[in-house]
Amino acid sequence: MTEALWFDPHSMAARINAQLADLHPHIPVFVVAETESTNADLLRLDYQADAPSCVLLTLHQSQGRGRQGRTWLSDAGSLTFSIRWQFHRSPAALNGLPLAVGVATLRGLESYGIKDLSIKWPNDLLKASSKLGGILLEIGKPFSSGQTHAVIGIGINLLVPCEAARLQQPAAALLEEGSLEPIAPVREGALIALLQSLLPALVRFDEEGFEGFRQEWMQHAAWLGQPVMLSNGSQGTLMGVDQDGALLLDTDLCIERFLSGDVSLRPAASDTIPLN
């Protein structure tokens, strides 16, 4: 296949949709060469005029964002996509969704042959203890019927970012440094493996909530049972998460509960650990 066809959005969308044709549930995958933010694009769509669920993949996003207003780096060396999904739940009943997505993302990458993966609460995926990717959940306006549409943004490093030296934590990638493997087939192959795991997982979450994913999340949790420090200054032993996906920290005085979005996690190695 010529390089032009590998990177042509229409050709990419046709190949990806063809390979996912038998997947249940099946939702359309759209591809654009560049956009400001795949999450923002899907949040703007008219839910009555457009399909309630779809996937948007981009080769480059110029204004991607992460949790708490941080910048989400995205270039030709990354896999960047968002899923728009309609849940039969209220926004409050979506607690733990980013963690469930983390489990499904890890499972999909393992099926693609990626090893040494773990999940850092609340929304990071690690490879050999370095950040491989992240998840951003944004909730749209709830429907009067009690349904809620959500947009789930996922970014995975295919190559270690050029800006890695400026990041606050080490970065990992699907391709090892110096790999001669073409990046375009890896992007498509990884996306297909991820969607084959993610889409059924979203159906399951709609039916069971996070409780159906909690045990598997605990099995893959980074630093479980180890001393950690949170960005609010709290320190203790990481005990896991509860049925809502809230972090449980044993501070020796009591078990404290922290909600997603309030804190970030680092090993409690020294007072000089950068927090974000």
Summary of the structure (lengths in Angstrom):
residues: 276
radius of gyration: 18.4
end to end distance: 42.5
largest distance: 62.5
contacts: 879
relative contact order: 0.14
helix: 31%
strand: 27%
